[in-house]
């Protein structure tokens, strides 16, 4: 993955760069809005990580300019402010995801990889499968081998979310945002409880565990199973 | 309406009452004066003058004859600056002497007579415009017999009467003025008392709610009360500013500490795997969590988020929270009952979700196993009530007022996980939605318990905050 970081704080930029590079991604850095925009328009990137507070030109403007030329280029917005209206404004003006500083580098990595590898037509699939597990999106049915598994609505959505990001880590707050549609930080191990229920139904009676825990970060369904 | 006690105890009301009392005393005095100055007293002088004339002429007639009396009468009326009408006439009403050519209609009473014709019609030609001075037609007339003749004596009393009339008019004027003063001072007293009461209500509101943004209304700018209000508002500005500054400083500290902490966490991440590393990371995450919560609360309190308000189906938010916590509740064998009406408000769904999940989280933390949690969402009148009741360990009611203070942890909950920011967040979110927060002791009537009630207005408009 080739990523462009537009961020004026050198510490944060270095933090992101080292995180992405240690995961084997290629990284470029620009420290102001104007140069960042030029670079984003001139070269091909798989992902732009964009800070909102920037010198020369703010992040929202940069985002609009990028969108005018590359409607499909994934953009991850960063903000020091945790204001919801910033988040809403960012997502409305075309950002693909939003992250509030400070963040755990795993969170950023998970989101960045999710964005860069997001297949454009994924939403049109009617069936998701991994190993012997099949998710029928139209009939909302889950089967593993020959057995049909009875899942509740939220459990189904959790599984769907994990499957759509197959092979990538999905963090707890990503799950909360995508399954429950709320931006907030839970104080307890809420998501873990939901996952453990899902596991009970999906994994317990079968030999190969499907959902793996990535310590300190989130969950993943491995791609190697298929 | 304010209690009557508050009115009568105020100094301006007392001043007003004093003015009213003084004015009433003045009015009473005037009436007393009038009662003294009746007709008899007023006319006593004129009566005695007429009596003297009568006596003089009857003595003259008795000691002399009619001729002598006639010449005396004529001499009498020709005296300079004479203001008495005299007529000596016989039984045929023929005037023999005096300054009249015609007798006015009169009967011999003590009541003043008003002449039916102008005075010049009565005066004889010889004296008209000459020695007779009075021009009035208001007379006190007396008539006595002198043998077969009669003599009539009349004195003008108009000057006396007009003085009395002027006095009466002035008296009425004075009464009207006094009544006006009384009414005015009463009005002023009520106005001043009302304003002072409004001011004290604003002040006590600020004390009760801690809402430093409230200000006294200034409806004029010429009097001392408005000046007082202006000074008070300026004082509030100063206080609000200092409080804001203090908040700002603490928020800045949180903000500034967050960056090095993030760096520290980044460095920890790169350390080789070990239990120690994980512990240190968990600590760092915990600290970051606290700072994030602090900043988030500060952010909510700044009320900027109202810009992002939208129509929120409150019942959906409540149901989503329950949905999210349902497995945890089941794991802890806590029984959940709900009573949820469909209710919509203007608000921020994410913040409401956060606040409600904090509340459910709290209840769960303090729940005893096989305890009970009840979640209510109801509309009562113009308030939406969200209540979360539990049968947990409960809290002494003395602690209630401290619960929404940042980092406050009641004695009982020191052993449970948490950072003492959960209810601060709930409180901030409630105020953001123009609501109020209540705590209830043992709402489910079990052995112990704790309840939180969020009361949000149905119409949360901007006008409510300013």
Interface residues (C-beta under 8 A of the other chain):
Chain A: X9 X11 X12 X15 X18 X19 X80 X81 X82 X83 X84 X85 X88 X100 X101 X102 X103 X104 X105 X154 X180 X182 X183 X184 X185 X186 X187 X188 X190 X193 X194 X197 X215 X216
Chain B: X255 X258 X259 X261 X262 X263 X265 X266 X269 X278 X281 X285 X288 X289 X292 X293 X295 X296 X299 X304 X305 X307 X308 X320 X323 X324 X325 X327 X328 X331 X348 X349 X350 X351 X353 X354 X357 X358 X361 X364 X417 X418 X422
